[in-house]
Amino acid sequence: YGFFYACCRVDFSGERQRIVERCHPIIGISFSAVIGVIYLLYSAIQIVYLFFGNAGSLPEGITYSQYAREGFWQLVAVAALNIIIVMLCMYLFEENKYLKILLTIICGCTFVMMASAAYRMYLYVSIYHLTILRLLVFWFLLILALIMGGVIVSIYKKGFQLVRYIILTSVCGYLIFTMARPDYQIAKYNMEHIQDMRAEDLSYMIYGLSL
C-alpha cells in the first residue's frame, strides 16, 4: 500500500498525460445483473431458512463445526469478490445509475450473507461456548459490515478514499477489540452458561485464557 501510494503521489506533470477511456456501462450492467439475480436467489433462500424455516436446526449429516466454518470461509471469498467487482466496475465503466443500483444490490446481498455466517457461528457458540477464535470471527463480521458500508458509499460518492477507509476501520477495530478485554468477555459468557459446560471448557478457561 505504501509503495503504490508513493507512486500515486509522484508528479508526472512533465510526462504526456494518459487519457483512460472507460467502457460502455451496458457491459457492466449485463454481468452485474446476472450476479445480482444469483445473489438475490441465494439471499432469499437464506432469509426463508433463517427466519421462516427450521431456525436453529442443521442440515442433515452436518455438524455445528462444519456448518459454521463452511459459512464463514464462503463469506470471506464472496465478500472479497464483491469488493473487487465494485471497484473494477467503478473504474472500468462510465457512470450509470442502473449500474450503481446493481452494485448496491450486490453489496446488500453481502449483508444477508454476513447475517447467515453470524447465525451459523451463533449456533456453534451456543453448543461449544466461546473461544478467542470464535470471538474473532464475530469481530471480523462486524469489521466486514463496516467495510461493505464504505464500499456502498464509494459507489455514490466520487473521490471516496476506500483503501484508506478499509485500513483505518481495520486498525481501529482491532485496537478497540484488544482493549475490550476479550478474555474477560469470553470467561464471563462461559460462566453464565456453566450449566452446559464440559471439562475441556473449564480447562480452556484456566489454561487457555490470559491471567
N, C-alpha and C positions, 0 to 999 in steps of 0.2 A: 504494500500500500504506500509506504514512504517513497519507494523508488518511482512508482507511477505518478504519485502526487508531485514529486520534484520535477519530473518530465513535463507535467502539465503546466508547471509554473515557469518554464523556460520561455523567454521572449523570442518568438520566431518572426518578429516584425520584418526582419531583413530578408526572409525567405518568401517565396511565392505562396500566396495563400491558397490552400486547397478548398475546393467547393464540394461538399459531400451532398450528392443528390439522394434524396430519400425516395423509397419505393412507394407505389400507389397503395393506399390503405386497404384496398379491396383484398389484397393478398393476405395481409394480417387478419382482416375480418374473417376470411374464409377458414383458415386453420384455427383461429381463436374460437370461432363459432362451434366447430367440431369438438374442440377440447371442452368448451363451456357446456355443451349438451351432455357430454360424458360425465363431467363433474356434477352437473345438476342431477343426473340419474343416480350417481353414487351417493350424493348428499341426501336425496330423497329416501333412498334405501336406509341410510344411516339414521335419519330422523325417525322414520317409521319404526325401525328396530329399537332405537334407544328410548323413544318416548311413548310409542304406541304398541310395541311388540312385547316380547318376553324380556322385559327390562330386568337386569340382574342375573340372567341365566346365560350360559355359554353355549356356543355351537357344539354339537355332538362330537366327541372324540378329541377335544382340545382342552388343555389345562389353562389355568389362570396365567401362568408364566408365559406360555406360548402366545396366548391371546394378547397380553399386554405388550410383549416385545415385538410381535409382528406388527401391531398397530403403530407402535412408536417409530420403528425404522421405516415403515411405509410413509408415515407422515413426514419424516425428515427428508426423504427422497423427493416426495411430491412438492413440499414447500420450497425446497431449493430449486426445483424445476420451474415452479411458478414464478419465483423471483427473477430467474433468468429470462423466462418468456416475456414478462412485463418489461424488463429493462431493454431487451432486444427490440421489442415492438415499439417502444417509445423512441428508440434511436434509429431504427431502420425505416419506419413508415411515417408518412405525413400525418399530421394531427387530424384526428377524425373523432367525432363524438360517439359514433357507434362502436368504434374500436375501443374507446375508453370504457364504454358500458360493458363490453365483453370482458375486458381485462378486470374490471371491478367485480364482475360475476365470478371470474376465476379466483380472485382473491377472497371473495365472500365464501365460496365453497371450501376454501382452505380453512376458514374458521370452523366450519362444520367438521372437517377432518380433525382439527385440534380438539374439538369437543369430544369426538369419538375416542381419540387417543387418551384424553384425560379421563374419560369414563372407564376405559379399559384399565388404566393404571389404578383408578379408584377401586375397582373390583379386586385387583391384585392386592392392594394395600389392605383392604378390608379382610382379606384372608390371611395374608402373611405379614402384616404390620409394616411399619416404616423402617427404612434404612436410609443412609445418606444418598445412595444412588437413586433410590425411588423418589426421594425429595428433590434431587437434582433434576429428575425428569419433569416434575411439576414446575420447577423454576424455569426450565428450558421452554416449556409450553407457554408460560407467561411471557418470556422474552420474545419468543417467536410470534406471539399475538401482537406485541408492540411493534415488531419489525414489519409484519404484514400491514399493520395500520399505517406505517410510514410509506410502504410501497403504494398503498391506495392514495395517500397524499401526493406522492410523486407523479401519479397518473394525471392529476388535475392541476398541480402547481409546477410551473416551469421553474427550473433552477433549484429545485429542492435537492439538498445535498444528502442523497440517500445513503451513500457509503459512510459518510461521517455520522449520520444518524444511527446506522446499524452498529458502528463501533462504539459510539457514545452510550447507546442503550445497553449493549452487551457488557461493557466495562462497569457502568454504574449499577446495572442489575446485579452483577456478580459481587460488587463491593457491598451492596445492601444485603445480599444473601449471606455473605460471610459474617457481617456484623449483627445479623439477626439471631445469632446463637443457634445454628441448625441442629447441633447435637442435643441441646436442651429441648428444642421443639420435638425432636424425634422421641426422646425419653418421655416427655410429657404425654405425647399421644399414646405411646405404647403402654404407659402406666394406667392411662384412662381406660384401656382395653385389656387390662391384665387378666380378666376372666377367660380370655381366649388365648392366653399366651402359653407358649411351649418352652421347653428347657433351652432350646437354641436361641429363642428370642431373649431370654434373660442373659444368656452368655454373651450375646451381641451387645446388649446394653452395658454390661460390666466390662468387657474386654475390647469391644469394637468401637465404642464412642470415646471421646476425649474426657479428661478428668473433670 
